[in-house]
């Protein structure tokens, strides 16, 4: 009944309200829960052909669902090698998965690391129909699709043809401005990537639930989405070829990041984290080193061909030698591992090969890869099982190099494998297309070795994710709360309490640090300035105010004669002054402001009290001196007027109660007058 009343209050009649409630009831009966902004539902069911339809029910709209569908399609292609025909709508995402023997994919398809969404969507948007249509519009706006007769319209199909031809040429140039502008328009004007990343983060933090259910037939919400899905693909073959063509774009990552306002990864990654991660991957950290012949066999299989010295660097010494060296284990000599390597070679588990003019030991499992990719001659006696050709020997070797190193350049990988740089770059671009490596600028300027200008850096995606995660953890650790005792030691030093500041410069330093901070007037001199400036005297503050370097402003009254006061340097006053916006002056206060204002008949400026009172009388306003004083202090506490010294505030505080107990002021010393001698 309560829901029915709410619907009626929203303007629905009884029939519409009852139909809506029945519709929601059928959905709840089908999926046990109604999708909302707190819980998303992934529904699976069979279609007429027996294939799986996977539907994500979500209320976040097409700007979020469209890039999400691109990322889901890329994951399906990478994981299963098939096109999921993902379709995004305002109410969710629909995709088709062929029947398979294993458990069909479900909610895991839609779960992404927020940090990887930018890269995935940027890589996939170039192959979408949206990109082709937006490229045509951008090219037309840039006058790159001119018309022979400006007074005559060009047919749309001809515009599409010319746009497709221009895109085929432009996609080869990473810095072509129209391609970059089209990517920017898709990612920022059409897609809502920040909202998608927020949703992925909320799912990761378990603030947003993703529930999974299998139904014998489509739920009511799914049926509505399927109508749009069928309409989307019913005439797919009739859509223009130019706007269905999927091809990889060559984009300059630096220019694209500048255009999108993204931070470079090299600004986020920590050089020490990169070095430590690479040492871990290379088994150079003490707890990652291996022992014995079995450990060396695993080492060669994981890291690839190594020299005898490189193997020795990654082997732990025997336990007895570790105990003898209290300062730490001594390094293992090459002579100590040669018998172990010879033992592996005799057992046909390792072989010695020459790569780039250097003799190295390799696992026997790499025999076919080294022969087919590097042209390495194999020794006699290699078992036939290990010399069978493999599908992609060069890709395997380059991919392993990427998995066991941090960010690297193509010349570094080429030098290690003894290949040409162009050959390695071709293999890296294949791996990039498969989503196994990432390219860009990763090494910070202070890294070792430093980044080489003009060279693209490459990194395995899992290694890059690990480095990024550790760098972010290190940054978060720097801003983690400290213990109360540590904060207690830091705060007085930061506030210059007891720091030995002296003189007018010391007062200016304190005022600069506390500019615009409202503090009770009774606390400024005894508690704030007195504890920070060693030789503080009230005359020093008055001198700074009289010279116009410092000014004070009221920020509200307090019980008694006290009030909130902020000090500010005159040069920064426009940034820190904050008069009370809701203050309504009385008639007397309005006349006082008129006298002090430059627009008034007196020309504004500074006035003594008696001059103000006389100006009011001359203007026809009769008021007692006590009323004028009260009106002036109310204007001062409202932040509308001030004085050229702090003396009036001291006088007011001395004549009544305050928020802080006042220390009695020592009488000012007077010089004694001596009478004339002999008088």
VENGIHU-V364284 format. One record per residue. RES is the residue in one small letter. OMEGA is omega as a letter, one per 30 degrees, with the letter a starting at -180 (* if undefined). Layout:
RES & OMEGA
RES & OMEGA
This chain:
x & l
x & l
x & l
x & l
x & l
x & l
x & l
x & l
x & l
x & l
x & l
x & l
x & a
x & a
x & a
x & a
x & a
x & l
x & l
x & l
x & l
x & l
x & l
x & l
x & l
x & l
x & l
x & l
x & a
x & a
x & l
x & l
x & l
x & a
x & a
x & l
x & l
x & a
x & l
x & a
x & l
x & a
x & l
x & l
x & l
x & l
x & a
x & a
x & a
x & l
x & l
x & l
x & l
x & a
x & l
x & l
x & a
x & a
x & a
x & l
x & a
x & l
x & l
x & a
x & a
x & l
x & l
x & l
x & l
x & a
x & l
x & l
x & l
x & l
x & l
x & a
x & a
x & a
x & a
x & a
x & a
x & l
x & a
x & a
x & a
x & l
x & a
x & l
x & a
x & a
x & l
x & a
x & l
x & l
x & a
x & l
x & l
x & l
x & a
x & a
x & a
x & l
x & a
x & l
x & a
x & a
x & a
x & l
x & a
x & a
x & a
x & l
x & a
x & a
x & a
x & a
x & l
x & a
x & a
x & a
x & l
x & a
x & a
x & a
x & a
x & l
x & a
x & l
x & l
x & a
x & a
x & a
x & l
x & l
x & l
x & a
x & l
x & l
x & l
x & l
x & l
x & l
x & l
x & l
x & a
x & l
x & l
x & l
x & a
x & a
x & a
x & a
x & l
x & l
x & a
x & a
x & l
x & l
x & l
x & l
x & a
x & l
x & l
x & l
x & l
x & a
x & l
x & l
x & a
x & a
x & l
x & a
x & a
x & a
x & a
x & a
x & a
x & l
x & l
x & l
x & l
x & l
x & l
x & a
x & l
x & a
x & a
x & a
x & a
x & a
x & l
x & a
x & l
x & l
x & l
x & l
x & l
x & l
x & l
x & l
x & l
x & l
x & a
x & l
x & a
x & l
x & l
x & a
x & l
x & a
x & a
x & l
x & l
x & a
x & l
x & l
x & a
x & l
x & l
x & l
x & a
x & l
x & l
x & l
x & a
x & l
x & l
x & l
x & l
x & l
x & a
x & a
x & a
x & a
x & a
x & a
x & a
x & a
x & a
x & a
x & a
x & a
x & l
x & a
x & l
x & l
x & a
x & l
x & l
x & a
x & l
x & a
x & a
x & l
x & a
x & l
x & l
x & a
x & a
x & a
x & l
x & l
x & l
x & l
x & a
x & l
x & a
x & a
x & a
x & a
x & l
x & l
x & l
x & a
x & a
x & l
x & l
x & l
x & l
x & a
x & a
x & l
x & l
x & l
x & a
x & a
x & l
x & a
x & a
x & l
x & l
x & a
x & a
x & l
x & l
x & l
x & l
x & a
x & l
x & a
x & a
x & a
x & a
x & a
x & a
x & l
x & l
x & l
x & l
x & l
x & a
x & l
x & a
x & a
x & l
x & l
x & l
x & a
x & a
x & l
x & l
x & a
x & a
x & a
x & a
x & a
x & a
x & a
x & l
x & l
x & a
x & l
x & l
x & a
x & a
x & a
x & a
x & l
x & l
x & l
x & l
x & l
x & l
x & l
x & l
x & l
x & a
x & l
x & l
x & l
x & l
x & a
x & l
x & a
x & a
x & l
x & a
x & l
x & a
x & l
x & a
x & l
x & a
x & l
x & a
x & a
x & a
x & a
x & a
x & l
x & a
x & a
x & a
x & a
x & a
x & l
x & a
x & l
x & l
x & l
x & l
x & a
x & a
x & a
x & a
x & l
x & l
x & a
x & l
x & a
x & a
x & a
x & a
x & l
x & l
x & a
x & l
x & l
x & l
x & l
x & l
x & a
x & a
x & l
x & l
x & l
x & a
x & l
x & l
x & l
x & l
x & l
x & a
x & l
x & a
x & a
x & a
x & a
x & l
x & a
x & a
x & l
x & a
x & l
x & l
x & l
x & l
x & l
x & l
x & l
x & l
x & l
x & l
x & l
x & a
x & l
x & l
x & l
x & a
x & l
x & a
x & a
x & l
x & a
x & a
x & a
x & l
x & g
x & a
x & l
x & l
x & a
x & l
x & a
x & l
x & l
x & a
x & l
x & l
x & a
x & l
x & l
x & l
x & l
x & l
x & l
x & a
x & a
x & l
x & l
x & l
x & l
x & l
x & l
x & l
x & a
x & l
x & a
x & l
x & l
x & l
x & l
x & a
x & a
x & l
x & l
x & l
x & l
x & a
x & a
x & l
x & l
x & l
x & a
x & l
x & l
x & a
x & a
x & l
x & l
x & a
x & l
x & a
x & l
x & l
x & l
x & l
x & l
x & l
x & a
x & l
x & a
x & a
x & a
x & l
x & a
x & l
x & l
x & l
x & a
x & a
x & a
x & a
x & a
x & a
x & a
x & a
x & a
x & a
x & a
x & a
x & a
x & a
x & a
x & a
x & l
x & a
x & a
x & l
x & l
x & l
x & l
x & l
x & l
x & a
x & l
x & l
x & l
x & a
x & l
x & l
x & a
x & l
x & l
x & l
x & a
x & l
x & l
x & a
x & l
x & a
x & l
x & l
x & a
x & l
x & l
x & l
x & l
x & a
x & a
x & l
x & a
x & l
x & a
x & a
x & l
x & a
x & l
x & l
x & a
x & a
x & a
x & l
x & a
x & l
x & a
x & l
x & l
x & l
x & l
x & l
x & l
x & l
x & l
x & a
x & a
x & l
x & l
x & a
x & a
x & l
x & l
x & l
x & l
x & a
x & a
x & l
x & a
x & a
x & l
x & l
x & a
x & l
x & l
x & l
x & l
x & l
x & l
x & l
x & l
x & l
x & l
x & l
x & a
x & a
x & l
x & l
x & l
x & l
x & l
x & l
x & a
x & l
x & l
x & l
x & l
x & l
x & l
x & a
x & l
x & l
x & a
x & a
x & l
x & l
x & a
x & l
x & l
x & l
x & a
x & l
x & a
x & a
x & a
x & a
x & a
x & a
x & l
x & l
x & a
x & a
x & l
x & a
x & a
x & l
x & l
x & a
x & a
x & l
x & l
x & a
x & l
x & l
x & l
x & l
x & l
x & l
x & l
x & *
